[in-house]
Amino acid sequence: MKNRAGIFLLMSTGVIIGLLIAEILVRIFLPQNRLTTWIEMHPDGFMMNQKGVTAIHNFNERQVQYRLNEAGLRGEQLPPDDELNVLFLGDSFTFGLLLDEGNTFIKLLQENVNAIFPEQRINLLNGGVGGAGLADWPLWLGEFGQTVSPDIVIYMMNTSDLDRSISKNLFVANEADSALVQSRRWEPREFMAKMGRQAWYRSLQKHSDLMNLLVSIAWDKLYFKDLTDGFNHEASQTKLPAEQQRYIESGYSNLLGILLLQRLDEWCANNECDFILSTTGFFDFEEEQYYTHPFYEKMKIEGSLNIPFFDNTECMVEFTGGDKSGIVIEGDGHPNETGAQLIAGCTWNWLQEYLMQEPS
């Protein structure tokens, strides 16, 4: 027994020393920007924020903290249903990645709302989720929308939203009858998702470069299973669009985008809210994404299916001269504080007028 205890103690000491050495080596030769997990994938394949957690995110000299409420929205607890609640949906630009909560464009807009409408309680809610695309949101609203109970839903379309919708394969459009069939590409492995919610796991992420390196590798290799086997029609376990439909010339991606917007508008119609389509305003700054930019051009030229469409792009380009270098985080590409202020200003140009027309 003593020999076994000694061997166990020796092995444990060796493991601890080995981990300490590995931690030191990673900090010296491969330092990590530490963060704690706040994003996960729903079993149906769409992206969502964890609920009721606080996460840290470091990037070079930036150190920010994210508060997620009981619905996974960024910020405070959900407001009462009897107030006017405006829910913003979008990707990490909407979420305000690497920005303090008070510097996100939604919080800046809230300051304008409070100043102009002091007698009314109008709440702007941040539903942004990093990595989300257009196809995530019908599923997200189906799962969480009634909990949030918005009066207005504003979808802030960004430059990769339709490309992500094609890649994630959450819906397949039937061209024959313009129906949407729910599908997916990625299946989250539940044991990895459960670990991401554990206090010990998050504490290691907060304090260890080695842990952050291992998590980044696991996120890429272990967190999800590709049910399509790389869009292999013969091996796929889920429904896929035809191979020719993946070419932009087929028009399939535009049809998918239109049907997804219609699904969002229908959800609002069924849940007594207004649906608005807007943009982050970054379309003329980025390299053109294969699917999203042609769809944006279609919406801009041909309209958006009787859905109110307020495009911030012209406003953003006018104030920057078409040069985004001063409004994004260096080395990252997300809007910096100046960029968030500009998005807020461009959005306020039309949102103020829209809210004035809303019945109190």
N, C-alpha and C positions, 0 to 999 in steps of 0.2 A: 504493500500500500504506500509505504514511504517512497519507494522508487517511482511508483506511478505519479505520486504528487510532485516529486522532484522533476520528473520529466515534463509534466504538464506546466509547472511553473517556469521551467527553462524554455519550453516552446512558447509560452505566452510572452515571456520577456523578449524572446527573439522576434516575435511578431510585432510587438510594440516598438522595439528599436528599429525594425525594418520600416514600419510605417512612418516613424519620425524622420528617418533618413530620407524616405521617399518624399515626405512633405517638404523638407528642406531643399531637396534637389528641384522639386517642381517650383518652389518659390524663387529659386535662383535662376533656373534655365527656362521655365515655362510658366511664368506667373499668370494667374487667372483673375479675371474680373468677377468677383464673388457675387452671387445672388442666391436667394431662396426661391424655391418653386412657387409660382402663383398661377400658372396656366396648366390645364390638363385637357384631355380629350374625353368627351362623353362617349359611352358605349356605342352610340349611333354614329360616331365619327366626326362630330363637329367640335370646334374648339370652344372652351369656356374658361372663365376664371374660377379659381377655388373660392369657396364661400367662407366668410368670416375669418379671414386670415390677414396678417400683416407681413409683407415681404420686403426684403431689401434688394437693391440692385446697384451695383457699382460698375462704373465704366470710366477707366482712367481716373481723372480727378473728380468725377461726378459720383455722388453718393445720395441716392434717393430712397424713399420708403413708400410703399403702396399699401393703402388700406382697402380691403375688399369687404363689402357688407354681406348681409345674409342672402342676397340674391346674386352675389358675385360682381356687383357694380362697384366701380371705384368711388370711394368716399364714404359719406355718412350712412346712417340707417335709412331705410326707405321712408319717404314722407307719407303723410296720410292720403287716402284715396280721394278725399273731398277737395284736395288742392289740384291746381293745374300742373300736371307732371309731363315734362317733355323728355323723352328718352332718345339719346344719341347712340346710334350703332355704327361701328366701323372697326378698323384694324388698329394696329399699334399707334398710328398717327392720332386717332381719336382717343385712345386710352391715355396718350401722353407719355410714351415710353421715355424714361430718363429725365422726366420733368417732375418737380415737386407738384403736389396736388393743386396748390394755388396758382401755378403757372400753366396749367393745361388750358386749352382754348375754351373748354366748357366752363371752367371756373371763372375765367375772364368774362365770358358771356353772362354768367350769373350775376356778376357785379353790375353789368349794364342793365340787366333785367331788374335788379333790385332798385337801381337808381331811377329808372323810367317808370316802373310800375310799383311804387312803394306801398300802395293800398291793396295790392293783390299778392297772393302767395303763389309764385310760379317757380317750380323747381326744375332745374336742368340736370338730368341724370346721365352719368357717364357709363354706358354699356360697352365701351370699346374692349376688344379682345385681340391681343397680338396674334398674328398669323391667320386671323379669320378672313374669309372671302365672302362673296355675295351668297354662295350656296349654304354657308353656315347659318345664316340668320333666320330663314324660315323654320329650321329645326330648333334654333335657340329660342325663338319666340314661342314655338309650340311647347317648349319645356318650361320656360321661365316667364313668358310674357304676362300671363294672368297674375302672377305673383307681383310683378312690377306695376301692372295696371296703368299703362301710360295713356294720356289723352292725345299726345302727338308723338309719332315716331319719325325721327330724322335719320336717314341712312346716308352716311358720309362716304361715298364711293371713292376708293383710292386706286392707285395705278396698277395693282396686281390682282384686283378682286376677282375678275373673271378667269384669269389664268389659274388662280387657286381653286376656283370652282371646277374647272376641267380636271386639274390634277387630283383633287380630293374625290371626285366622282360621287359626291353626296346625292346628286340627282342626275338622272338620264332623261333627256327630252325625247319624246316620241314625235317625230316629224309628221307622221300620218294624221294624228289628231291633236297635236300640240299639248299633250299631257306630260306631266312630270312624274317619273317613277323614282321613288326613293331607292338609293343604292349606297355604296360607300367604297372607299379604297382601304382605309386604315382601320384596324381593330386595336384598341388600346389593351395592353396586357394589365389586368386588374391588379396583380401583385405589385407592379411597378407604380401604378397610380396610388395604391394604398401607402406604399413607402413614402411617396412624395408628400403625404399629409401628416406623416409622423413627426413629432417634436424632435426626436433625436436626429432624424435625417436632415431636418431643416437647420438644426443647430450646427451639424457638421458642415453643411453648405455655407453657413454664415461665417465659420471660423477657419475653414480649411481650403487651401488651394488645391490640394490633391483630391478632395471630395468633389470640388467643382469640375475638375478635369474628368474624373470618372463619370459624373452625372452627364456631362456633355457627350461623352462617348456612348453612354447607355441610352440617352435620348435619341441618338441617331441610329443605334443598332438594336436596342432591346425593348424600348417602350411600346413600339407598335409593330403589328404584323401586317404585311401588304397582302390583302386578300385578292388582289388582281395579278399578283406575280409580275409586277412591272407592266401592267396593261397587256398581258398575254391572254388573248381571247380563248385559247384552248385550255389554259390552266386556271383562269379566273374563277373565283367562288362567288362573284357578284356580277350584276348586269353592267355591261360596258357599252358605250356608243360604238358604232361601226368605225373601222379604221379610217375610212375616207372622211368621216365626220370630224376627225381631229385636225383636218386642214382648214385654215381660215376661209379658203375660197368656198367651202361647202355651205357657209352661212349657219352652221349648227351652233356655234358658240354664241352668235347674236340671238338666235332663237332661245337658247338656254337662258341667257341673261334676261331677256324680255319675260319669259315665263317665271323666273325667280322673282323679278320685281312685281309681277302680277300676284304672286303668292304672298309677298309681303303686304301688298295693298289689300288683298282679300282678308288677311289676318286682321288688319286694322278695321276693315269694314265689318267683320264679324265680332269685333271686340270694342266697337264704339270709339275708335281713335282715328286721327288723320295721319296719313302717310305722306312724307315729303322725301324727295330725292335731292341730295346736294352732292358736292365734291369737296375734297380737301384743298383743291386748287393747285395740285402739283402735277397736273397732266402735261403741261408744256415744259416742265423742268426735267423730267425723267427720260431715260431711253424708252422708246415705245415698246410696251409689252405686247406679245403676239396676239392675245385675244382681247385684253382689256381696252387698249387704246382704240381699236376699230369700233368696239362697242360704245365707248364714250363718244366718239365722233358721230355715231349713229344717233345716240340720244340727243346730242347737241344740235344736230341738223334736223332730225325728223321728229323731235319731241319725245315724250316719255309716257305714252299710253294714258293720257289724261291724268297723269300723276304730276303734281307741282314739282318743277325741276329748277333749282337755283344753283347755277354753276359758279364756283368761286375762282375759276382759273383765270379769267380775264383780269379780275381784280388783283390777284396775286402777282401776275406778270407785270401789270401796270406799276405796282409799287416796288418791284425788284428789278425791273428792266430785263426780266428773263434770266437773271443770274441768281440761283438759289444758294450760293456759297455762304452768304451772310445769314441765312435763316435756318440752317441745319447744323446739327451737332457734328463737329469735325471728327472724321474717322468712323462715323456711325450712319449718318444720313437722315435720321429722324428730325423733325422740327425742333429747333432750340427755343429759348424763351421768346426771342424776337419772332421766330416763325409762328409760334402759337399765338402771339399777339396779333400777327397779321391775319391768320386764319379767323380769329375771333372778330377782327374788324371787318373783314370781308363778309363773314356770315351775318354779323349784326346789321349790315346794310339792308338785307332782305328780311331777317328774322324779326326785327323790330316792327316793321310794317305788317308782317304776317300776324304777330301777336296782338297788334292793335285791332285787327279784324276779328279776333277770336271772341266769342261771347264770354263774358266774365263768369 
